């Protein structure tokens, strides 16, 4: 078929064309366009460029204003130099661009349209991958903030419990201190009141005797001597003794006296003067304190507890990512071998190398919390064997287990719920 044909040049049924090849200028239907772009190859090795007729017509029937050549007055830019990648006029094709690869401008535009569409398709294919990556990063960031909030809550609650325990112990010690001080204070306060009371009575008695000796009659002196002489003698004797054995004396509980002095001495008792002594059962007065002033706090283990409190807890973080980390079974002969042959009942070990996003050995402080090992038997009747994860060296962990019976097993090693390279292992 000719270039102007509106029927597919590769179809015998006369199907209306919907595409046009920009290399061989053939009109093609939908089916022929797909086959043509697959089978026809240019000298450069690329397939022929096929464009929809709607775009071809839109380009050919463009109503855009004409552009004129800046080198040749009045000449329209109707050609395109592929070597210089610029629009040229017909005079340029004969002079400056005579030996260059040139083409009609609307054909070159169609070529660029097809190339841009293919490039656009290749770029758009990456959009879902980028969207998935964006969602993964956003989810990881969100999970990081959740982990941070959980750790903060745990720290707050832990130290709140410690503060409550410290306050409880502080209150217990203060209560014990108040109780001990109260017991001693009551005993010393009672003794102080007793001594004050007896001291007041002794001073009153001594003042009365002194007054009787100064202005009393003979009869009154004799009465005072009879009533208080023995008591004063005992007091004077004990007062001069500093031994602990005589550190207490017995005194009358109360002595009541009244003394009136008559104008002239009389051998008989004056009716106006009388001596009244009222006694009560003797009491023992302690001359030394019944207690002592010692009361103290012994901060036993306070320093060691303070040191331990300053070292309470630790923040662990792991920089490993699953798509960089890998697992390496011990004893596997070839890397390409799909199966790892182990002996039932014998210890089996897998080395896990943790890497960050740069491929460098990762910090594995919290790897034991996020690395999961799941050993699944292929036969449903076989129990799931336990696994153990131990640190080997910085950035490396070791997974160990023992298979109970012969059969097929699958070991899945996941980091943050994603399989690492080489997992699962059969």
Secondary structure by P-SEA (a helix, b strand, c coil): ccccccccccccccccccbbbcccbbbbcaaaaaaaaacccccccccbbbbbaaaaaaaaaccccbbbbcccccccccccccccccccccccccccccccccccaaaaaaaaaaaaaaaaaaaaaaaaaaaaaaaaaaaaaaaaaaaaaaaaaaaaaaaaaaaaaaaaaaaaaaaaaaaaaaaaaaaaaaaaaaaaaaaaaaaaaaaaaaaaaacccaaaaaaaaaccaaaaaaaaaaaacccccccccccccbbbbbbbbcccccccccccbbbbbbbccbbbbbcccccccbbbbcccaaaaaaaaaaacbbbbbbccccccccccccccccccccbbbbbccbbbbbbbbbbcccccccccccccccbbbbbbbccccccbbbbbbbbccccbbbbbbbbccbbbbbbbbbcccccccccccc
